[in-house]
Amino acid sequence: MEAGPLVSFAFYVCLAIALFLLVEFAYLSIIAPFKRRRSINRRLGAHLARKNVEQALTILKSERGLLDRELPFMRGLQKLIVQSGLRMTVRRFLALTVLLAASIASVLLLFTGLPHWAAIAIAVAAGAFIPVQVLLFYRKRRQQMFLAQLPDALDTLVRSLKSGHPIQTAMLFVGREMPDPIGTEFGMTVDEITYGLGLQTALQNLSGRVGVSELAFLVATTSLQGKTGGNLAEVLDNLSRLIRERFQVRRKARSMSAEGRWSASALVVMPALIAAVIHFQNPGYYGDVWQEPKFRAIITALAVWQVIGFLIMRKMVNFRF
């Protein structure tokens, strides 16, 4: 009689262990290899696919849209796409933006009672805002990964220079041994130097592709050393220590401002979330007065003040170094 609860308990324990092992199997067989494939140095993969190094460099640049000649007013967008690390051109990005706006407009017109002008205005605003925010997110994440790898890359340069290798060979070691994003970026820089660009021009291109201020130190250091001479290994060693200290200060500031950033996000999201819940529970709560001019004016004013408040709070907790 007493074996029944014990058997049930053992059954649930075994079931929990089986589910845990199933999740672990799915992670190791699907998710982990996918992450590992994405972390492989993209430049080395291109070199394996193309024996000609110049062809591999051309492929890498074309994937990032570096070979496209865009209109002058699209240069800022092209720079953002390049720094985000996404493999797409400006034309493809604009096509996806138009497709997103058209999809949002279709959904709003089919499933909501909004007027045509309001649905189109919301779709255009969302189509212009969401893709740019996605690019900003990917750029920020990529720059953070690059900064986390940069001190180790500088240490590799220092060890190589102390061993007697020239700066180009030292950068080649970084391009071969380190994963993306820094491995591919330094490798592309070495390939550019190999095919005719000067060291300073190639490093400036590297700084433009990544968009972090710390690379300006590396460009200035190598430029000064090339003109005046000196111990480049010692200078790079000090630069590595400086970047690590800046990185620690930045993380400390972000941890201290985390409460303010989350509070700002909550204050922005909660009103819209509460309004959405009320609308789905009682569609007539807002629908009955939506056509009133005073109600639209009030909603517009509230939205404007919400955006202003968010920008002020973001400015208060956004620290730049």
C-alpha positions in Angstrom: 0.0 0.0 0.0 2.9 2.3 0.8 4.6 1.6 -2.5 2.0 3.6 -4.6 3.2 7.1 -3.6 6.8 6.0 -3.7 6.4 4.7 -7.3 4.6 7.9 -8.3 7.4 10.0 -6.9 10.0 7.9 -8.7 8.0 8.2 -11.9 7.9 12.0 -11.7 11.6 12.2 -10.8 12.5 10.0 -13.8 10.2 12.1 -16.0 11.9 15.3 -14.9 15.3 13.8 -15.5 14.2 12.6 -19.0 12.9 16.0 -19.9 16.1 17.6 -18.7 18.2 15.2 -20.8 15.9 15.8 -23.8 16.5 19.6 -23.5 20.2 19.1 -23.0 20.3 16.8 -26.1 18.4 19.4 -28.2 20.8 22.1 -27.0 24.0 20.1 -27.7 22.8 18.8 -31.1 21.0 21.9 -32.5 21.6 25.2 -30.7 25.3 24.7 -29.7 26.5 23.8 -33.2 24.6 26.7 -34.7 26.3 29.1 -32.2 29.6 27.5 -32.9 29.2 27.9 -36.7 28.2 31.5 -36.3 31.3 32.2 -34.1 33.7 30.8 -36.7 35.9 33.4 -38.3 33.9 34.5 -41.4 37.1 35.5 -43.3 38.7 32.1 -42.8 35.5 30.4 -44.1 35.6 32.7 -47.2 39.2 31.8 -47.8 38.4 28.1 -47.6 35.6 28.5 -50.1 37.8 30.7 -52.4 41.5 29.8 -52.8 42.1 33.3 -54.2 42.5 35.7 -51.2 41.5 38.7 -53.4 38.2 36.9 -54.3 37.5 36.2 -50.6 38.1 39.9 -49.7 35.7 40.9 -52.5 33.1 38.5 -51.2 33.4 39.8 -47.7 33.1 43.4 -48.8 30.2 42.7 -51.2 28.3 40.9 -48.4 28.6 44.0 -46.2 27.7 46.4 -48.9 31.1 48.0 -48.9 31.4 47.9 -52.7 28.0 49.5 -53.4 27.9 53.1 -54.5 24.9 54.6 -52.8 23.4 58.1 -53.0 25.0 60.7 -50.7 22.0 60.9 -48.4 22.2 57.1 -47.9 25.8 57.1 -46.6 24.7 57.3 -43.0 22.4 54.3 -43.5 25.1 52.4 -45.3 27.6 53.1 -42.5 25.0 51.9 -39.9 24.5 48.6 -41.9 28.2 48.0 -42.2 28.8 48.6 -38.5 25.9 46.3 -37.6 27.8 43.4 -39.2 24.7 42.2 -41.1 25.3 40.9 -44.5 23.0 43.1 -46.6 23.1 46.0 -48.9 21.2 49.3 -48.6 18.9 48.3 -51.4 18.0 45.1 -49.7 17.4 46.9 -46.4 15.1 49.4 -48.1 13.2 46.6 -49.8 12.7 44.9 -46.4 11.6 48.2 -44.9 9.0 48.8 -47.6 7.8 45.2 -47.2 7.4 45.6 -43.4 5.5 48.8 -43.8 3.2 47.2 -46.3 2.6 44.2 -44.1 1.8 46.4 -41.1 -0.6 48.5 -43.1 -2.4 45.4 -44.4 -2.8 44.0 -40.9 -4.1 47.3 -39.5 -6.6 47.8 -42.4 -7.9 44.2 -42.3 -8.1 43.6 -38.5 -8.6 47.0 -37.0 -11.2 49.8 -37.4 -8.6 52.5 -37.9 -9.1 55.0 -40.7 -7.0 54.5 -43.8 -4.8 57.5 -43.1 -4.1 56.5 -39.6 -3.2 52.9 -40.6 -0.9 54.1 -43.3 0.7 56.7 -41.0 1.3 54.0 -38.3 2.7 51.6 -40.9 5.1 54.2 -42.4 6.3 55.2 -38.9 6.8 51.6 -37.8 8.4 50.6 -41.1 10.9 53.5 -40.7 11.5 53.0 -36.9 11.7 49.3 -36.3 14.4 48.3 -38.9 16.6 51.2 -37.8 16.3 50.1 -34.2 17.2 46.6 -35.2 20.3 47.9 -36.9 21.2 49.9 -33.8 20.7 46.9 -31.6 23.0 44.7 -33.8 25.6 47.5 -34.0 25.7 48.0 -30.3 26.0 44.3 -29.6 28.7 43.9 -32.2 30.7 46.9 -30.8 30.4 45.5 -27.3 31.8 42.1 -28.5 34.6 43.9 -30.4 35.5 45.9 -27.4 35.6 42.8 -25.2 38.0 41.2 -27.7 40.2 44.2 -28.4 42.5 44.0 -25.3 43.2 40.3 -26.0 43.9 41.3 -29.7 46.3 44.0 -28.6 48.1 41.5 -26.3 48.5 39.2 -29.3 50.0 42.1 -31.2 52.4 42.9 -28.4 53.6 39.3 -28.1 54.1 39.1 -31.8 56.0 42.4 -32.0 58.2 41.4 -29.1 59.0 38.2 -31.0 60.3 40.3 -33.9 57.4 40.1 -36.3 56.3 43.3 -38.2 52.9 44.9 -37.5 51.3 43.4 -40.5 52.2 39.8 -39.5 51.1 40.5 -36.0 47.7 41.6 -37.3 47.5 38.5 -39.4 47.9 36.4 -36.3 44.9 38.2 -34.8 42.9 37.6 -37.9 43.7 33.9 -37.8 43.5 33.1 -34.1 40.6 35.1 -32.9 36.9 34.6 -33.6 34.5 37.1 -35.0 33.9 40.0 -35.1 37.5 41.0 -34.4 39.1 38.2 -36.3 37.4 39.0 -39.6 37.9 42.7 -39.3 41.6 42.5 -38.6 41.9 39.9 -41.4 40.2 42.2 -43.9 42.6 44.9 -42.8 45.6 42.7 -43.5 44.1 41.7 -46.9 43.7 45.4 -47.8 47.3 46.1 -46.9 48.4 43.1 -48.9 46.6 44.4 -52.0 48.0 47.9 -52.0 46.5 50.0 -49.2 48.8 51.7 -46.7 48.7 50.7 -43.0 47.1 54.0 -41.9 44.4 53.9 -44.6 43.6 50.2 -43.8 43.3 51.0 -40.1 41.1 53.9 -40.8 38.9 51.6 -42.8 38.8 49.2 -39.9 37.8 52.0 -37.6 35.0 53.0 -40.0 33.7 49.4 -40.3 33.5 49.0 -36.5 32.7 52.5 -35.2 34.3 52.4 -31.7 36.3 55.2 -30.4 39.0 52.9 -29.0 40.2 52.1 -32.5 41.1 55.8 -32.9 43.7 55.2 -30.3 45.2 52.4 -32.3 45.2 54.4 -35.5 46.8 57.4 -33.8 49.4 55.1 -32.1 50.5 53.4 -35.2 50.5 56.7 -37.2 52.7 58.4 -34.6 55.0 55.4 -34.3 55.4 55.3 -38.1 56.4 59.0 -38.2 58.6 59.3 -35.1 59.6 55.7 -34.3 59.7 54.2 -30.8 58.7 51.0 -29.0 55.3 50.1 -30.6 55.0 47.0 -28.4 55.2 49.0 -25.2 52.7 51.6 -26.5 50.2 48.9 -27.5 50.7 47.2 -24.1 49.7 50.5 -22.4 46.8 51.0 -24.8 45.5 47.5 -23.9 45.6 48.3 -20.2 43.9 51.6 -20.8 41.1 50.0 -22.8 40.6 47.4 -20.1 40.2 50.1 -17.5 37.8 52.0 -19.7 35.8 48.8 -20.2 35.6 48.2 -16.5 34.5 51.8 -15.8 31.8 51.6 -18.5 30.4 48.3 -17.1 30.4 49.8 -13.6 28.5 52.8 -14.8 25.9 50.6 -16.6 25.4 48.5 -13.5 24.9 51.6 -11.4 22.4 53.1 -13.9 20.5 49.8 -14.5 17.7 50.7 -12.2 17.1 54.0 -13.9 17.2 52.4 -17.4 14.7 49.7 -16.4 12.4 52.3 -14.7 12.4 54.4 -17.9 11.6 51.3 -20.0 8.8 50.3 -17.6 7.3 53.8 -17.6 7.2 53.8 -21.4 5.8 50.3 -21.9 3.2 50.2 -19.1 0.8 52.9 -20.4 0.7 51.3 -23.8 0.3 47.8 -22.3 -2.5 48.9 -20.0 -4.3 50.6 -22.9 -4.0 47.4 -25.0 -5.4 45.2 -22.2 -8.3 47.6 -21.7 -9.0 47.7 -25.5 -9.1 43.9 -25.8 -11.3 43.5 -22.7 -13.6 46.3 -23.6 -13.3 47.4 -27.3 -15.9 50.1 -26.8 -13.9 51.8 -24.0 -11.8 53.7 -26.6 -13.7 52.9 -29.7 -16.8 54.8 -28.7 -14.8 58.1 -28.3 -12.1 57.5 -31.0 -13.9 59.8 -33.5 -14.0 62.7 -31.1 -11.5 65.4 -32.0 -10.8 66.3 -28.4 -10.0 62.6 -27.6 -7.5 62.4 -30.5 -5.9 65.6 -29.4 -5.5 64.4 -25.9 -4.0 61.0 -27.0 -1.6 62.8 -29.4 -0.5 65.1 -26.6 0.0 62.2 -24.2 2.0 60.3 -26.8 4.2 63.3 -27.4 4.8 63.9 -23.7 5.5 60.1 -23.3 8.3 60.3 -25.9 9.7 63.5 -24.4 9.7 61.9 -20.9 11.4 58.8 -22.3 14.1 60.9 -24.0 14.8 62.9 -20.8 15.1 59.7 -18.7 17.3 58.1 -21.3 19.5 61.1 -21.3 19.8 61.0 -17.5 21.0 57.4 -17.5 23.0 57.2 -20.7 26.7 57.6 -20.0 29.2 58.0 -22.8 32.9 57.5 -22.5 
